[in-house]
Amino acid sequence: MPVLVITGTGTEVGKTVTTAAVAAAAVAAGRSVAVLKAAQTGVGPHERGDADEVARLAGTVTAAELARFPEPLAPGTAARRAGLTPVHPQDVAEAAAKLATEHDLVLVEGAGGLLVRFDATGGTLADAARLLNAPVLVVASAGLGTLNTTELTARELRARELGLLGVVIGSWPGSPDLASRCNVADLPEVACAPLLGALPAGAGALQPTGFRRAAPGWLAPRLHGTWDAEAFRAREAP
């Protein structure tokens, strides 16, 4: 199944812009792409959500959203406070599987980090990835503190026997400090997975045509929509 789950090491690490870059690179490689936002929070009924932003930046992609909740909270908490039906991992898996029958690549973007709860039973994006048997791409920050959060996320993926495709730095500063420069070498080591790209800070503010033109250059070739999900899973199998 051509599904890639995209999570972050936390909030505001550049997950949506990274999802847009992966989508744009895949479209440039000739693939049909869908992006599924598992749960959108902190956005009103008529405002643009993350999936809409991916479509704006990446171009011809199918944008889908399972649910949105008005308060900027974890999806499970936001759903409960709004008195709305929460999203469950099975809902995410079913929606992604349906999109996968119609597209070459489906990008499932989570909310916050890997273990942010969707519902009262503790369902998470990790559970959806398990149901889909899909690899996970982790978006991390560049600077001090990122090694700890990245390693914790990678360890949790391994504990759950989920495949980690690699790490992308979601916002690379124009003048990187010492920690950021060192982290380029250290992130692959702590994640036990390759560093697959870095997006320049402010990439999401580019005009869509410029974003689409530049996106493939920010990412390793294996994120240009040509990676083989089945081969990846076979490689990761014990």
C-alpha positions in Angstrom: 0.0 0.0 0.0 1.6 3.4 -1.1 1.1 5.1 2.3 3.6 7.2 4.2 2.8 8.5 7.7 4.3 11.8 8.6 4.7 12.8 12.3 6.7 15.3 14.2 8.8 15.2 17.3 6.4 17.8 18.7 4.3 20.8 17.6 5.6 23.6 15.3 8.5 21.6 13.9 7.4 22.1 10.2 5.4 19.0 9.7 2.8 20.5 7.3 5.4 22.3 5.2 7.4 19.0 5.0 4.3 17.1 4.0 3.8 19.7 1.2 7.4 19.3 0.1 7.2 15.5 -0.1 3.9 15.9 -2.0 5.4 18.5 -4.4 8.4 16.3 -5.1 6.2 13.3 -5.7 4.0 15.3 -8.1 7.1 16.5 -9.9 8.1 12.8 -10.3 4.8 12.1 -12.0 2.9 10.5 -9.2 -0.7 11.2 -8.1 -0.8 12.2 -4.5 -3.4 12.5 -1.7 -2.8 14.0 1.7 -4.9 13.0 4.6 -5.0 15.1 7.8 -6.0 12.7 10.5 -7.4 15.4 12.8 -7.3 19.2 12.5 -7.5 21.3 15.6 -7.5 25.0 16.3 -9.2 25.9 13.1 -12.7 27.2 12.5 -15.3 25.7 10.1 -14.5 27.9 7.2 -10.7 28.4 7.7 -8.0 26.7 5.8 -6.6 23.6 7.4 -3.2 21.8 7.1 -4.4 19.6 4.2 -5.6 22.7 2.3 -2.2 24.3 2.9 -0.4 21.3 1.5 -2.6 21.5 -1.6 -1.9 25.2 -2.0 1.8 24.7 -1.8 2.2 21.4 -3.6 -0.3 21.8 -6.5 -2.4 19.0 -7.9 -3.0 16.8 -4.9 -6.2 15.5 -3.3 -6.7 17.1 0.2 -8.7 15.2 2.7 -9.5 15.8 6.4 -11.3 13.4 8.8 -12.4 15.9 11.4 -11.7 19.3 12.8 -12.1 20.7 16.3 -12.1 24.4 17.2 -9.6 24.5 20.1 -5.8 24.1 19.6 -5.5 21.1 21.7 -4.7 17.4 21.4 -7.4 15.9 19.1 -8.9 13.7 21.9 -9.1 16.6 24.3 -10.4 19.0 21.6 -13.1 16.5 20.6 -14.3 15.9 24.1 -14.4 19.6 25.0 -16.4 20.4 21.8 -18.8 17.5 22.3 -17.8 16.0 18.9 -17.1 12.5 17.8 -13.4 11.8 18.0 -11.2 10.3 15.3 -10.1 6.7 15.9 -7.0 5.1 14.4 -9.3 2.7 12.5 -10.9 5.7 10.8 -7.5 7.0 9.7 -6.5 3.6 8.4 -9.7 3.1 6.5 -9.6 6.6 4.9 -6.0 6.2 3.9 -6.6 2.8 2.4 -9.4 4.1 0.3 -7.3 7.0 -1.0 -4.5 4.5 -1.8 -6.8 2.7 -4.2 -7.0 5.9 -6.3 -3.5 7.5 -5.8 0.1 6.5 -6.3 1.0 8.0 -2.9 -1.0 8.8 0.3 0.6 11.1 2.9 -1.0 10.8 6.3 -0.2 13.9 8.5 -0.7 13.5 12.2 -1.4 16.1 14.8 1.6 17.1 17.0 3.8 14.1 17.9 3.5 10.4 17.4 1.7 9.6 20.7 -0.8 12.5 20.8 -4.1 10.9 21.6 -7.0 10.9 19.1 -9.7 9.4 21.4 -10.6 8.4 25.0 -9.2 4.9 24.5 -5.7 6.3 23.9 -5.6 5.7 20.1 -2.7 7.5 18.4 -1.1 8.0 15.0 1.3 5.1 15.8 -1.8 2.9 16.0 -3.0 4.1 12.6 0.5 3.4 11.1 0.4 -0.1 12.6 -3.1 -0.8 11.0 -1.8 0.5 7.7 1.6 -1.3 8.0 3.0 2.0 6.7 6.5 3.5 7.3 6.8 6.7 9.2 8.7 9.9 8.4 9.7 12.0 11.4 10.0 15.8 11.1 12.4 17.2 13.7 13.6 20.7 14.7 17.1 21.8 13.9 18.5 23.1 17.2 19.2 22.3 20.8 16.9 19.6 22.3 16.1 17.9 19.0 18.3 14.9 19.6 16.4 13.9 22.7 12.9 14.2 21.2 14.0 12.5 17.9 15.6 9.6 19.7 12.5 9.1 21.9 10.3 9.1 18.9 12.5 6.7 17.0 12.7 4.4 20.1 8.9 4.3 20.3 8.6 3.4 16.7 11.0 0.5 17.1 9.3 -0.6 20.3 6.1 -0.8 18.3 7.9 -2.5 15.4 7.0 0.4 13.0 9.4 1.2 10.2 11.2 4.6 10.4 11.9 5.8 6.8 14.0 8.7 8.0 14.2 12.1 9.5 13.6 15.5 7.9 14.6 18.8 9.5 11.4 20.9 9.2 13.0 24.4 9.4 16.7 24.9 8.8 17.8 28.4 9.9 19.5 30.8 7.6 22.4 31.2 10.1 22.6 27.9 11.9 24.2 27.8 15.4 26.7 25.3 16.6 24.0 22.9 17.9 22.2 22.9 14.6 25.3 22.2 12.7 26.3 19.3 15.0 22.8 17.9 14.8 23.1 17.3 11.1 25.6 14.5 12.0 24.0 13.4 15.2 20.4 13.1 14.1 20.9 10.0 12.0 22.9 8.4 14.8 20.3 8.9 17.5 17.4 8.0 15.2 19.2 5.0 13.6 17.7 6.2 10.4 18.9 8.5 7.6 18.5 12.3 7.5 16.5 12.7 4.3 16.4 16.4 4.0 16.1 19.9 5.5 13.6 22.6 4.6 14.8 26.2 4.7 13.2 28.4 7.4 10.3 30.3 5.9 9.7 27.8 3.1 6.0 27.8 3.6 5.9 31.6 2.9 7.2 31.1 -0.7 4.9 31.5 -3.6 3.6 28.0 -4.6 5.4 28.0 -8.0 8.7 28.7 -6.2 7.9 26.1 -3.5 7.2 23.4 -6.1 10.3 24.2 -8.1 12.6 24.1 -5.0 11.0 21.2 -3.0 12.8 18.3 -4.7 16.1 19.9 -3.9 15.3 20.0 -0.2 14.7 16.3 0.0 16.7 13.1 -0.6 15.8 11.3 -3.9 14.1 8.6 -2.0 11.4 11.1 -1.0 10.7 12.2 -4.6 7.9 9.7 -4.8 9.9 6.8 -6.1 10.6 4.8 -2.9 9.1 1.3 -2.9 7.0 0.8 0.2 6.9 -3.0 -0.2 10.7 -3.2 -0.5 11.1 -1.0 2.6 8.8 -3.2 4.7 10.7 -6.3 3.5 14.0 -4.7 4.5 12.6 -3.8 7.9 11.2 -7.3 8.6 13.0 -9.3 11.3 
